[in-house]
């Protein structure tokens, strides 16, 4: 099975020859009867959009000796296909943020860092019917006992809401950190008019 999508910026064809790639993670968001978001176990088969190393959004700098971490971002294929044609993240978009340890001198590696064990797993979803005050909600699957199977939305007072609302380049998303997708937003004119790439966070 092949899934073909035309890149709206370069015009080149993006072809997936992996069986089932077009269908993976399609369909409604996985909420349970309690309104909790079920943790997707196959997110590493989704579309990978970016990886960051030691990213910090706030005014405070990492402390000496503080562990550096990688952040990997995945998005459900259905949302990715729609976005690549329109520059708009559709209803039903689900991002997974995977945080992993950064390790040095692993095996034959003598420089740089490689990704190690997973230390956190978070999600954001777009569902305006559930979250009419902005359309987006954020989740953490972490607990002291390990990953949970389902998570309730973080409270609307959590800092992630105000941060994404104020600094996201496309709606409430940090698409500015996703090079290919940011190019699509620029081409379609969907970058927020009030987005300021030079604006930094000055408080918590």
PETA-V931755 format. One record per pair of residues at least 24 apart in sequence whose C-alpha atoms are under 10 Angstrom apart, sorted by sequence separation. I is the first residue (numbers start at 1). J is the second residue. D is the distance in Angstrom with one decimal. If there is no record, write none. Layout:
i->I j->J d->D
i->I j->J d->D
This chain:
i->21 j->45 d->8.2
i->48 j->72 d->7.6
i->49 j->73 d->5.7
i->50 j->74 d->7.6
i->72 j->96 d->8.0
i->73 j->97 d->4.8
i->74 j->98 d->8.2
i->97 j->121 d->5.8
i->98 j->122 d->6.6
i->137 j->161 d->7.6
i->168 j->192 d->8.1
i->169 j->193 d->8.8
i->171 j->195 d->9.6
i->21 j->46 d->8.4
i->48 j->73 d->6.1
i->49 j->74 d->5.8
i->71 j->96 d->10.0
i->72 j->97 d->5.7
i->73 j->98 d->6.4
i->96 j->121 d->7.1
i->97 j->122 d->5.0
i->98 j->123 d->8.7
i->136 j->161 d->8.3
i->167 j->192 d->9.6
i->169 j->194 d->8.6
i->170 j->195 d->8.3
i->21 j->47 d->9.6
i->47 j->73 d->8.6
i->48 j->74 d->4.5
i->49 j->75 d->7.2
i->71 j->97 d->6.5
i->72 j->98 d->5.0
i->73 j->99 d->9.0
i->96 j->122 d->5.8
i->97 j->123 d->5.9
i->120 j->146 d->9.1
i->121 j->147 d->7.8
i->168 j->194 d->9.8
i->169 j->195 d->5.6
i->46 j->73 d->9.6
i->47 j->74 d->5.4
i->48 j->75 d->6.7
i->71 j->98 d->5.6
i->72 j->99 d->6.4
i->95 j->122 d->8.3
i->96 j->123 d->4.5
i->97 j->124 d->8.3
i->119 j->146 d->9.3
i->120 j->147 d->8.1
i->121 j->148 d->9.8
i->134 j->161 d->9.1
i->167 j->194 d->9.1
i->168 j->195 d->7.2
i->169 j->196 d->8.2
i->44 j->72 d->9.8
i->46 j->74 d->6.0
i->47 j->75 d->5.4
i->48 j->76 d->9.1
i->70 j->98 d->8.1
i->71 j->99 d->4.6
i->72 j->100 d->8.0
i->95 j->123 d->5.4
i->96 j->124 d->6.7
i->119 j->147 d->9.6
i->123 j->151 d->9.5
i->125 j->153 d->9.7
i->136 j->164 d->9.4
i->166 j->194 d->9.0
i->167 j->195 d->6.7
i->168 j->196 d->9.4
i->169 j->197 d->8.3
i->44 j->73 d->9.5
i->45 j->74 d->8.6
i->46 j->75 d->5.9
i->47 j->76 d->6.4
i->48 j->77 d->9.5
i->70 j->99 d->5.7
i->71 j->100 d->6.4
i->94 j->123 d->6.9
i->95 j->124 d->5.2
i->96 j->125 d->8.9
i->122 j->151 d->9.6
i->124 j->153 d->9.1
i->136 j->165 d->9.3
i->166 j->195 d->8.2
i->167 j->196 d->7.7
i->168 j->197 d->9.7
i->43 j->73 d->9.7
i->44 j->74 d->7.2
i->45 j->75 d->9.6
i->46 j->76 d->5.4
i->47 j->77 d->5.8
i->69 j->99 d->6.6
i->70 j->100 d->5.1
i->71 j->101 d->9.0
i->94 j->124 d->5.7
i->95 j->125 d->6.4
i->123 j->153 d->9.4
i->124 j->154 d->10.0
i->166 j->196 d->9.6
i->167 j->197 d->8.4
i->43 j->74 d->6.8
i->44 j->75 d->9.3
i->45 j->76 d->8.8
i->46 j->77 d->5.8
i->47 j->78 d->9.5
i->49 j->80 d->9.3
i->69 j->100 d->5.7
i->70 j->101 d->6.2
i->71 j->102 d->9.7
i->93 j->124 d->8.2
i->94 j->125 d->4.4
i->95 j->126 d->9.1
i->134 j->165 d->8.2
i->43 j->75 d->7.8
i->44 j->76 d->9.8
i->45 j->77 d->9.0
i->46 j->78 d->9.4
i->47 j->79 d->9.5
i->48 j->80 d->9.8
i->68 j->100 d->9.1
i->69 j->101 d->4.8
i->70 j->102 d->6.0
i->93 j->125 d->5.5
i->94 j->126 d->6.7
i->167 j->199 d->7.9
i->43 j->76 d->7.5
i->47 j->80 d->7.2
i->68 j->101 d->6.9
i->69 j->102 d->5.0
i->70 j->103 d->9.7
i->92 j->125 d->6.7
i->93 j->126 d->5.3
i->94 j->127 d->9.3
i->166 j->199 d->9.8
i->167 j->200 d->8.6
i->42 j->76 d->9.9
i->43 j->77 d->9.8
i->46 j->80 d->9.2
i->47 j->81 d->9.6
i->67 j->101 d->7.7
i->68 j->102 d->5.8
i->69 j->103 d->8.7
i->91 j->125 d->8.4
i->92 j->126 d->5.5
i->93 j->127 d->7.8
i->167 j->201 d->8.7
i->67 j->102 d->7.6
i->68 j->103 d->8.5
i->90 j->125 d->10.0
i->91 j->126 d->5.4
i->92 j->127 d->5.9
i->136 j->171 d->9.1
i->137 j->172 d->9.6
i->166 j->201 d->9.6
i->40 j->76 d->10.0
i->67 j->103 d->9.3
i->89 j->125 d->10.0
i->90 j->126 d->7.4
i->91 j->127 d->5.5
i->92 j->128 d->9.0
i->135 j->171 d->9.3
i->136 j->172 d->7.1
i->89 j->126 d->8.0
i->90 j->127 d->8.9
i->91 j->128 d->7.1
i->134 j->171 d->8.8
i->135 j->172 d->8.7
i->136 j->173 d->9.0
i->91 j->129 d->9.1
i->134 j->172 d->8.1
i->163 j->201 d->8.4
i->163 j->204 d->9.2
i->94 j->136 d->9.6
i->97 j->139 d->9.9
i->70 j->113 d->9.4
i->72 j->115 d->10.0
i->93 j->136 d->9.3
i->94 j->137 d->9.8
i->95 j->138 d->9.5
i->96 j->139 d->9.4
i->97 j->140 d->9.4
i->69 j->113 d->9.7
i->70 j->114 d->8.8
i->71 j->115 d->9.5
i->91 j->135 d->8.5
i->92 j->136 d->10.0
i->94 j->138 d->9.8
i->96 j->140 d->9.8
i->68 j->113 d->9.5
i->69 j->114 d->9.9
i->70 j->115 d->6.7
i->91 j->136 d->9.5
i->159 j->204 d->7.6
i->49 j->95 d->9.6
i->51 j->97 d->9.5
i->53 j->99 d->9.7
i->69 j->115 d->8.2
i->70 j->116 d->8.7
i->126 j->172 d->9.3
i->29 j->76 d->9.8
i->48 j->95 d->9.8
i->50 j->97 d->9.9
i->51 j->98 d->9.3
i->52 j->99 d->9.5
i->53 j->100 d->9.6
i->54 j->101 d->9.9
i->69 j->116 d->9.0
i->71 j->118 d->9.7
i->79 j->126 d->10.0
i->126 j->173 d->9.9
i->47 j->95 d->9.7
i->48 j->96 d->9.6
i->51 j->99 d->9.6
i->53 j->101 d->9.7
i->54 j->102 d->8.8
i->70 j->118 d->9.3
i->75 j->123 d->9.6
i->124 j->172 d->9.8
i->125 j->173 d->10.0
i->27 j->76 d->9.7
i->46 j->95 d->9.6
i->53 j->102 d->8.0
i->69 j->118 d->9.6
i->70 j->119 d->9.8
i->71 j->120 d->9.3
i->72 j->121 d->9.7
i->73 j->122 d->9.7
i->74 j->123 d->9.5
i->75 j->124 d->9.6
i->124 j->173 d->9.0
i->25 j->75 d->9.3
i->26 j->76 d->7.2
i->46 j->96 d->9.3
i->69 j->119 d->8.9
i->71 j->121 d->9.6
i->73 j->123 d->9.4
i->75 j->125 d->9.7
i->25 j->76 d->5.7
i->26 j->77 d->6.8
i->27 j->78 d->7.9
i->43 j->94 d->9.9
i->24 j->76 d->7.7
i->25 j->77 d->6.4
i->26 j->78 d->5.3
i->27 j->79 d->10.0
i->43 j->95 d->9.1
i->44 j->96 d->9.1
i->23 j->76 d->10.0
i->24 j->77 d->6.6
i->25 j->78 d->7.1
i->26 j->79 d->8.3
i->43 j->96 d->7.2
i->23 j->77 d->7.8
i->24 j->78 d->8.0
i->25 j->79 d->9.4
i->40 j->94 d->10.0
i->43 j->97 d->9.8
i->44 j->98 d->9.5
i->22 j->77 d->7.2
i->23 j->78 d->7.8
i->43 j->98 d->9.7
i->21 j->77 d->8.0
i->22 j->78 d->7.8
i->40 j->96 d->8.8
i->39 j->96 d->9.4
i->22 j->81 d->9.2
i->53 j->113 d->9.3
i->29 j->91 d->9.4
i->30 j->92 d->9.7
i->53 j->115 d->9.7
i->28 j->91 d->9.4
i->29 j->92 d->5.9
i->28 j->92 d->6.5
i->29 j->93 d->8.1
i->30 j->94 d->9.8
i->27 j->92 d->8.1
i->28 j->93 d->9.4
i->29 j->94 d->7.6
i->26 j->92 d->9.1
i->26 j->93 d->9.9
i->25 j->94 d->9.5
i->7 j->81 d->9.6
i->6 j->81 d->9.3
i->8 j->83 d->9.9
i->9 j->84 d->8.9
i->5 j->81 d->7.0
i->8 j->84 d->6.6
i->9 j->85 d->9.4
i->4 j->81 d->9.5
i->5 j->82 d->9.6
i->7 j->84 d->6.5
i->8 j->85 d->6.1
i->6 j->84 d->8.1
i->7 j->85 d->7.4
i->8 j->86 d->8.3
i->95 j->173 d->9.5
i->5 j->84 d->8.1
i->6 j->85 d->7.8
i->8 j->87 d->9.0
i->5 j->85 d->8.4
i->89 j->170 d->8.2
i->39 j->121 d->9.2
i->88 j->170 d->7.6
i->89 j->171 d->8.3
i->39 j->122 d->9.2
i->40 j->123 d->9.8
i->87 j->170 d->8.5
i->88 j->171 d->8.4
i->89 j->172 d->9.9
i->39 j->123 d->8.7
i->89 j->173 d->8.9
i->37 j->123 d->8.9
i->89 j->175 d->9.9
i->37 j->124 d->9.8
i->37 j->125 d->9.2
i->88 j->181 d->9.8
i->87 j->181 d->7.6
i->35 j->130 d->9.0
i->87 j->182 d->8.4
i->29 j->125 d->8.2
i->84 j->180 d->9.1
i->87 j->183 d->9.0
i->88 j->184 d->9.2
i->89 j->185 d->9.9
i->29 j->126 d->9.2
i->84 j->181 d->7.2
i->87 j->184 d->5.6
i->88 j->185 d->7.4
i->29 j->127 d->8.5
i->83 j->181 d->8.0
i->86 j->184 d->8.0
i->87 j->185 d->4.6
i->28 j->127 d->10.0
i->84 j->183 d->9.8
i->85 j->184 d->8.2
i->86 j->185 d->8.0
i->87 j->186 d->8.0
i->39 j->139 d->9.7
i->84 j->184 d->6.5
i->85 j->185 d->9.9
i->87 j->187 d->7.9
i->88 j->188 d->8.7
i->37 j->138 d->9.7
i->39 j->140 d->9.4
i->80 j->181 d->9.0
i->83 j->184 d->8.2
i->84 j->185 d->8.6
i->86 j->187 d->9.4
i->87 j->188 d->5.7
i->88 j->189 d->9.7
i->89 j->190 d->9.9
i->37 j->139 d->7.7
i->39 j->141 d->7.1
i->83 j->185 d->8.7
i->86 j->188 d->6.7
i->87 j->189 d->7.7
i->88 j->190 d->6.8
i->36 j->139 d->9.1
i->37 j->140 d->9.6
i->38 j->141 d->9.0
i->85 j->188 d->8.9
i->86 j->189 d->9.6
i->87 j->190 d->6.0
i->88 j->191 d->9.2
i->37 j->141 d->9.2
i->73 j->177 d->10.0
i->84 j->188 d->9.7
i->86 j->190 d->8.6
i->87 j->191 d->8.5
i->58 j->163 d->9.6
i->73 j->178 d->8.9
i->57 j->163 d->8.9
i->39 j->147 d->8.8
i->41 j->149 d->9.1
i->39 j->148 d->7.5
i->40 j->149 d->8.5
i->38 j->148 d->8.8
i->39 j->149 d->5.3
i->40 j->150 d->9.1
i->57 j->167 d->9.9
i->38 j->149 d->5.9
i->39 j->150 d->5.4
i->37 j->149 d->8.5
i->38 j->150 d->4.1
i->39 j->151 d->7.6
i->36 j->149 d->9.4
i->37 j->150 d->5.2
i->38 j->151 d->6.6
i->36 j->150 d->5.7
i->37 j->151 d->5.3
i->38 j->152 d->9.1
i->35 j->150 d->9.4
i->36 j->151 d->5.0
i->37 j->152 d->6.3
i->34 j->150 d->9.6
i->35 j->151 d->8.6
i->36 j->152 d->4.4
i->37 j->153 d->7.7
i->34 j->151 d->9.6
i->35 j->152 d->6.8
i->36 j->153 d->7.0
i->32 j->150 d->8.1
i->34 j->152 d->8.2
i->35 j->153 d->8.4
i->31 j->150 d->8.4
i->32 j->151 d->9.6
i->30 j->150 d->9.3
i->31 j->151 d->9.3
i->32 j->152 d->9.9
i->31 j->152 d->9.4
i->50 j->175 d->9.6
i->52 j->177 d->8.4
i->49 j->175 d->9.3
i->51 j->177 d->8.7
i->52 j->178 d->9.8
i->50 j->177 d->7.2
i->51 j->178 d->8.5
i->49 j->177 d->8.9
i->50 j->178 d->5.5
i->49 j->178 d->5.9
i->50 j->179 d->7.7
i->48 j->178 d->9.7
i->49 j->179 d->8.1
i->50 j->180 d->9.0
i->49 j->180 d->7.8
i->50 j->181 d->9.7
i->49 j->181 d->7.8
i->59 j->200 d->7.9
i->60 j->201 d->9.6
i->58 j->200 d->7.8
i->59 j->201 d->6.0
i->60 j->202 d->9.0
i->57 j->200 d->7.7
i->58 j->201 d->5.3
i->59 j->202 d->5.4
i->60 j->203 d->8.7
i->57 j->201 d->6.5
i->58 j->202 d->6.7
i->59 j->203 d->6.2
i->60 j->204 d->8.9
i->56 j->201 d->9.9
i->57 j->202 d->9.3
i->58 j->203 d->6.6
i->59 j->204 d->7.6
i->57 j->203 d->9.9
i->58 j->204 d->6.4
i->57 j->204 d->9.4
i->9 j->180 d->9.2
i->9 j->181 d->9.8
i->7 j->180 d->9.5
i->10 j->183 d->9.7
i->9 j->183 d->7.2
i->10 j->184 d->9.4
i->8 j->183 d->9.3
i->9 j->184 d->6.1
i->8 j->184 d->6.7
i->9 j->185 d->9.4
i->7 j->184 d->8.3
i->8 j->185 d->9.9
i->9 j->186 d->9.2
i->9 j->187 d->6.4
i->8 j->187 d->7.8
i->9 j->188 d->8.9
i->8 j->188 d->8.6
